[in-house]
């Protein structure tokens, strides 16, 4: 199970870092969608930094599992918030991506807990 955690943590971290890059560099594909949901410009960088923190926590969690558990919980909660934001804005088409990432984020959480 340890190897499974390592693989999933690395893949999810890469996904989080790619997503954070779009937030921090204010990629129009990302920012236009966020603005349509009512997210203020001033939130883009902090949201990206939270994703980076989650990615780093998952990676450090390979060596120190409690941090990996905490990071995985944070990532699940982050994307749960994204799903709720999409639903509140009535964006049923855009809810798919954050919902999938949220569900994928459960995998490192379960694997991290199983390998403590």
N, C-alpha and C positions, 0 to 999 in steps of 0.2 A: 504493500500500500504506500510505502514511502516513495517509491519510484513514480507511482501514479500521482502523488501529491506534487512532486517536483515538476513533472511534465505539465500538469494542469496549472500549477502556480506560474510557471514560466510563460505558458501560452496566454493565460489571462492577464499577466503583467504586460506582455507585449500589446495586447488589445487595449488595455487601459492607457498605456503610454501613447499609442497612436491616437486614441480619443482625446487625451489631454493635449496633445500637440494641436489638434484642431481648435480646442477651446482657447489655448494660450496665444496662438498665432492669429486668432480670429478668422479662421477659414470661413468664407461666406456660406458654404454649404451647411456648416454647423451653426454659425451665428444667426443666420436668417431663420432657421427652424426654432432656435432657442428664443429669439425675439418674438416670433409668432406665438410662443407659449407664454409670453409675459416675463421672460427672464431679462433682467436689466444688464446692460453692458458691463457694469461694474462687477458682476458676478462671474464673468467668463474666466478670468485668471484664477480666482479662488476655487472654482469648480474644477479647473484643470489641475490645480495643485493638490486637491483632494484625491483625484485619480492617481496622480504620481505617488502620493503618500501610500495609497492602497497597493499600488504595484510594488513599491519598495518594501512595504510590510510583508507582502506575500513572498517576496524573494528572500528577505531576511528570515522569514518564517521557516525556510528550508533548514536553517541551522538552529533557530530558536522557536520552536513550535508555538508557544503561547502568543508570540507576536503574529505568527501566521494566522492563528485562530482569530485574534482581534482584528487583523486587517481584512480577513475574509468576511467577518461580521459587518465591518464597516462598508465593504464593497456591496454586499447584499443590501444593506440599508440605503446606501447611496442610490442604487438602481431601483429599489422599491420607491424611493422618493421621486425618481424620474418617471416611473410608471404612473404614480399618482398625479404628478404634474401634467402628464399627457392626458390622462383621463379627465382631470378637472377642466382642462382647456378644451375638451371635446375632440381631441386629436386621436381618433381610434386607429387611423392609418399609421401614425408615428409611434404608437405604443409597442409595436412588435419588437423593435431592436432593443430597447431597454429591458423589456420583459425577458427576452432570450438571454441577454447578458446577466440579468439578475438570476435566472435559473442556472446558468452556467457557473455563476459565482458560488452557488451552493456546493458544487463539487469540491473545491479546495477546502471549504469549511468542514464538510463531512470527513474528507480525507485527513485534514489536519487534526481533527479531534480523534480520529481513529488511530493516528500514529503518535499520539502523545505518550 
